[in-house]
């Protein structure tokens, strides 16, 4: 399964690690906003979320850091999906 397939998975948990002001300016429908700075304090909460976990931000840099933090804490099926608008585009292709 490639990243595009994982992004299209309707069971995936979508986590946007941008700041709330960025999220308010546009986001992927159904995504959760957990800013990068909050990820370390919310690892226990994130561990309980359904897999796969798809993290994204404006460019993929912050989500890459968040994925590294989560993997360092033992989480599996955690993916850096890159830019939020690319995820939004791919998710729109998922049949309703």
For each residue, the residues with C-beta under 8 A, 3 or more apart:
1: 5 6
2: 5 6
3: 6 7 79 81
4: 7 8 90
5: 1 2 8 9
6: 1 2 3 9 12 52 54 79 81
7: 3 4 12 54 81 87 90 91
8: 4 5 90 91 93 94
9: 5 6 12 52
10: 94
11: 50 52
12: 6 7 9 50 51 52 53 54
13: 32 49 50 51 52 53 54
14: 28 30 31 32 54 56 81 87 91
15: 31 32 34 46 49 53 54 55 56 66
16: 23 27 28 31 32 33 34 55 56 57 84
17: 34 35 36 39 55 56 57 62 63 66
18: 22 23 27 33 35 36 57 58 62 84
19: 22 23 35
20: 23 24 33 35
21: 24 25
22: 18 19 25 58
23: 16 18 19 20 26 27 33
24: 20 21 27
25: 21 22
26: 23 84 85 88
27: 16 18 23 24 31 33 84 88
28: 14 16 31 56 84 87 88 91
29: 88 91
30: 14
31: 14 15 16 27 28 56 84 87
32: 13 14 15 16
33: 16 18 20 23 27
34: 15 16 17 38 39 42 46
35: 17 18 19 20 38 39
36: 17 18 39 57 62 65 66
37:
38: 34 35 41 42
39: 17 34 35 36 42 43 46 66 69 70
40: 43 69
41: 38
42: 34 38 39 45 46
43: 39 40 46 47 69 70 73 75
44: 47 48
45: 42 48 49
46: 15 34 39 42 43 49 53 70 75
47: 43 44 73 74 75
48: 44 45
49: 13 15 45 46 53
50: 11 12 13
51: 12 13 76 77 78
52: 6 9 11 12 13 77 78 79
53: 12 13 15 46 49 70 75 77 78 79
54: 6 7 12 13 14 15 79 81 87
55: 15 16 17 63 66 67 70 78 79 80 81
56: 14 15 16 17 28 31 60 63 80 81 82 83 84 86 87
57: 16 17 18 36 60 61 62 63 83 84
58: 18 22 61 62 83 84
59: 62 82 83
60: 56 57 63 64 80 81 82 83
61: 57 58 64 65
62: 17 18 36 57 58 59 65 66
63: 17 55 56 57 60 66 67 80 81 82
64: 60 61 67 68 80
65: 36 61 62 68 69
66: 15 17 36 39 55 62 63 69 70 80
67: 55 63 64 70 71 78 79 80
68: 64 65 71 72
69: 39 40 43 65 66 72 73
70: 39 43 46 53 55 66 67 73 75 78
71: 67 68 74 75 76 78
72: 68 69
73: 43 47 69 70
74: 47 71
75: 43 46 47 53 70 71 78
76: 51 71
77: 51 52 53
78: 51 52 53 55 67 70 71 75
79: 3 6 52 53 54 55 67
80: 55 56 60 63 64 66 67
81: 3 6 7 14 54 55 56 60 63 86 87
82: 56 59 60 63 86 87
83: 56 57 58 59 60 86 87
84: 16 18 26 27 28 31 56 57 58 87 88
85: 26 88 89
86: 56 81 82 83 89 90
87: 7 14 28 31 54 56 81 82 83 84 90 91
88: 26 27 28 29 84 85 91 92
89: 85 86 92 93
90: 4 7 8 86 87 93 94
91: 7 8 14 28 29 87 88 94
92: 88 89
93: 8 89 90
94: 8 10 90 91
95:
96:
